[in-house]
Amino acid sequence: MSTVLYEQQDRVVTITLNRPEAMNSVDPETQAALVQAWTRFRDDDAAWVAILTGAGERAFSAGADLKKFVPAEFAPGGGAPHNAHGLGGITRGLEVWKPMIAAVNGYCLAGGLEQALACDLRIATPNATFGLTEVRWAIIPGAGGTQRLPRALPLAKALEMILLARTLTAEEALRWGLINAVVPPAELLPTARAWAQELCEKGPLALRAAKEAVVRGLTMPLADGLRLEAMLSAGLRGTEDAVEGPRAFAEKRAPRFRAR
């Protein structure tokens, strides 16, 4: 059975970590499958939005499979087998400007949280638990956690989670702004799909440009960020979608976007 499931319905792709017996942790086989899945989503013109989730009710993902990944990575002379794209295929190196939603069920720890942080919107069930607990095992959150969490939370709270290995409940994560919503388990995927469908009704090229402006702009001085925004905005003006949007508004109908 595949450790990663890739399903597409209309323009929405659902990528499911499928190792529930191992809390959906990422072993080398799963890592390779995730890189392939995210690359496929990025390159598929018919795929506009992705949902990332975990199989079962116990865990979204507990991160790297320590029994399989860490011995090879931290042995003398060893290399990090997931460094090219970061753990999970999206935490380093692979730029995906299409919207990505994390549907978090249960434990979302270490590399699991790092994958969720690499998504744009995060929805969780009430039993979800969030944490970067690597320092307990004498390693650090090395798949983007030390960089993305302080951008998602106040610095003091992020350092509390990273240095003290403390976790957040779903309600705490919502209160701190780490996630966007908490929904009952039965409503998790339906809600994620509803959000994905809502995104699909927006201009796809505009969504991608807006995401790129935000993500890249966070690393820039304001003046540089404003120049990036202007450049991306100008690049949309000649597109078919940018003509269709105002026309649909004037004609009082739903727009028909084609990502062109």
Residue pairs with C-beta under 8 A, 6 or more apart in sequence:
1 18
2 18
2 33
3 17
3 18
3 19
3 27
3 29
3 30
3 33
4 15
4 16
4 17
4 18
4 30
4 33
4 34
4 36
4 37
5 14
5 15
5 16
5 18
5 55
6 13
6 14
6 15
6 37
6 40
7 13
7 14
7 16
8 14
8 46
8 47
10 200
11 46
11 47
11 48
11 49
11 200
12 47
12 48
12 49
12 50
12 51
12 193
12 196
12 197
12 200
13 41
13 44
13 47
13 49
13 50
13 51
14 50
14 51
14 53
14 189
14 193
15 34
15 37
15 38
15 41
15 50
15 51
15 52
15 53
16 52
16 53
16 54
16 55
17 24
17 26
17 30
17 34
17 52
17 53
17 54
17 55
17 60
17 61
18 24
18 55
19 25
19 27
19 30
19 55
20 54
20 55
20 56
20 58
20 59
22 62
22 65
23 58
23 59
23 61
23 62
23 106
23 107
24 54
24 55
24 56
24 59
24 60
24 61
24 62
24 112
25 61
25 62
25 63
25 64
25 65
25 66
25 111
25 112
26 34
26 61
26 63
26 64
26 65
26 69
26 82
26 87
26 88
26 111
27 65
27 68
27 69
28 68
28 69
28 81
30 65
31 69
31 81
31 82
31 87
31 88
31 89
34 88
34 89
34 90
35 84
35 85
35 89
35 94
36 89
37 89
38 50
38 85
38 89
38 90
38 94
38 96
39 89
39 94
40 47
41 47
41 50
41 96
41 98
42 94
42 95
42 96
42 98
45 259
47 98
48 98
48 99
48 199
48 200
48 204
48 259
49 98
49 99
49 100
49 101
49 196
49 199
49 200
50 96
50 98
50 99
50 100
50 101
50 196
51 100
51 101
51 102
51 103
51 189
51 192
51 193
51 196
52 100
52 101
52 102
52 103
52 115
52 116
52 119
53 60
53 102
53 103
53 104
53 105
53 188
53 189
53 192
54 60
54 61
54 104
54 105
54 106
54 112
56 105
56 106
57 105
57 106
57 127
57 185
58 105
58 106
58 107
59 105
59 106
59 107
59 108
59 109
59 112
60 102
60 103
60 104
60 105
60 106
60 107
60 108
60 112
60 116
60 128
61 88
61 107
61 108
61 109
61 111
61 112
61 115
62 107
62 109
62 110
62 111
62 112
63 87
63 109
63 110
63 111
63 112
63 113
63 114
64 70
64 82
64 87
64 110
64 111
64 143
66 137
69 81
69 82
70 137
70 139
72 78
72 79
72 81
73 79
73 80
73 81
74 139
80 142
82 88
82 143
83 92
84 92
84 93
85 91
85 92
85 93
85 94
86 92
86 93
86 94
86 114
86 118
86 143
86 144
87 111
87 114
87 115
87 143
88 111
88 114
88 115
88 118
88 143
90 96
90 100
90 115
90 118
90 119
91 111
91 114
91 115
91 117
91 118
91 143
91 144
91 148
92 143
92 144
97 208
97 209
97 211
97 212
98 204
98 207
98 208
98 211
99 120
99 121
99 196
99 199
99 207
99 208
99 211
100 118
100 119
100 120
100 121
101 119
101 120
101 121
101 122
101 123
101 192
101 195
101 196
102 115
102 116
102 119
102 121
102 122
102 123
103 123
103 188
103 189
103 191
103 192
104 116
104 122
104 123
104 124
104 125
104 128
104 130
104 179
104 188
105 124
105 125
105 127
105 128
105 185
105 188
106 125
106 127
106 128
106 129
107 128
107 129
108 116
108 124
108 128
108 129
108 130
108 131
109 129
109 130
109 131
109 132
109 133
109 167
110 131
110 132
110 133
110 134
110 141
110 145
111 141
111 143
113 130
113 131
113 132
113 141
113 145
113 149
114 132
114 141
114 143
114 144
114 145
114 148
115 143
116 122
116 130
117 144
117 145
117 148
117 149
117 152
118 144
118 148
120 211
121 180
121 195
122 178
122 179
122 180
123 179
123 180
123 181
123 182
123 183
123 188
123 191
123 192
123 195
124 130
124 170
124 173
124 174
124 179
124 181
124 182
124 183
124 188
125 170
125 182
125 183
125 184
125 185
125 188
126 170
126 171
126 182
126 184
126 185
127 170
127 185
128 169
128 170
128 173
128 179
128 182
129 167
129 168
129 169
129 170
130 161
130 167
130 168
130 169
130 170
130 173
130 178
130 179
131 161
131 165
131 166
131 167
131 168
132 141
132 145
132 149
132 161
132 162
132 165
133 165
133 167
134 140
134 141
134 142
134 145
134 165
135 162
135 163
135 165
136 165
140 146
140 162
141 149
141 162
145 162
146 162
149 158
149 161
149 162
150 158
150 159
151 218
152 158
152 177
152 178
153 161
153 176
153 177
153 178
154 176
157 176
160 166
161 167
161 168
168 176
168 178
170 179
170 182
171 182
173 179
174 180
174 181
174 182
181 191
183 191
199 207
201 254
202 257
203 236
203 241
203 242
203 245
203 255
203 257
204 241
204 257
204 259
205 236
205 239
205 241
205 242
205 259
205 260
206 236
206 241
206 242
206 245
209 232
209 233
209 235
209 236
210 232
212 232
213 225
213 228
213 229
213 232
216 225
216 228
217 224
217 225
217 228
217 229
218 225
220 228
236 242
239 260
240 258
240 260
241 255
241 257
241 258
241 259
241 260
244 255
244 256
244 257
244 258
245 255
245 257
247 255
248 254
248 255
248 256
249 255
